Amino acid sequence: MDQKVDLNAPHSMGTTIIGVTYNGGVVLGADSRTSTGVYVANRASDKITQLTDNVYVCRSGSAADSQIVSDYVRYFLHQHTIQLGRPATVKVAANLVRLLSYNNKNFLETGLIVGGWDKYEGGQIFGVPLGGTIVQQPFAIGGSGSSYLYGFFDQAWKEGMTKDEAEA
Amino acid sequence: MATVGETQRTLYPYVTGSSVVAIKYKDGILMAADMGGSYGSTLRYKSVERIKPIGKHSLLGASGEISDFQEILRYLDELILYDNMWDDGNSLGPKEVHNYLTRVMYNRRNKFNPLWNALVLGGVKNGEKYLGMVNMIGINFEDNHVATGLGNHLARPILREEWHESLTFEEGVKLLEKCMRVLLYRDRSAVNKIQISKITEEGATLFPPFSLKTYWEFSAFKNPTVGAEGSW
């Protein structure tokens, strides 16, 4: 056996995640592989996680970090929705993610794409990369697999697509 | 990220903006920056606004870590809010905002947890123009023309030669475009989507982004295959 398998390597996701706005809302996509070094720890992971009825997040980077951030944000958003009396907006959800990412930037290694729909601004996508920058974009890609997609999206993306075009 | 006991240290930036260049001109301050956000060596975000108006009298431009810049904008929001709540007819001018930023940056540096930015703060109040810079280690100064990052090496020599007290708006924009073009040619992390903004006694204006024309008509590029058998 030439390669040593480091079972204590952090479960990193080796991921590709995508979020796209279209003329009715947003479409989110992700692959399903979680790897620990060279070993595929989970080949059926669900990297799109629900935060509220109308906001979801795509997770990349460290599996543990992204899961814990999602859990905290879901908890805060739940309380916020009760207090507010109406569904939370995508911007609020994204900013909660940003706050956790930024204030704990020394400890976390996770890049997230927050996507959802609210009645004020319609479909929105926010990228929250490492470091806790928040950036609203018409489409966002992330994860280590996204490097291959930059060129494709630069060429193929256009405003005002239908849902089928966005999914394709 | 290094953690020594309870202390934290910021070691490196993630999403960064490249240089900002700013000059005083006849009516106020002109500031230019490109709209790129780099993630290491890859140009990840191409619509990052790195110049923002602050209050009634100032413009803030930033290079370095974008998340820290966004946090600084929130601190300044709070500062301006409290200032407005006094409702006393006075408002924070650029000199005061620059001083506030200097204190924030220097104190963070002393705690080994810097905000990884180089900031350019310009503005006009009561007819007096002000242009200053402060960076992540707390170095700050005031001048007629300032730049951050590579701009210090590439743009300021041009400005030292060509800046003068009574630049008109058009002359100022042309001068900034000249500096940004050099940065575009010679700075790896620059992107050809420039935002220029001005601030005068009347207020701040952010102009829509535009791209610079570049020159590539070198004779060596014409007929490049001459003399090289088999190339196309």
Interface residues (C-beta under 8 A of the other chain):
Chain A: R98 S101 Y102 K105 N106 F107 G127 P129 L130 G131 G132 T133 I134 V135 Q137 S147 Y150
Chain B: M1 T3 Q8 R9 T10 P13 Y14 V15 G37 Y39 T42 R44 Y45 S47 V48 E65 I66 S67 Q70 E71
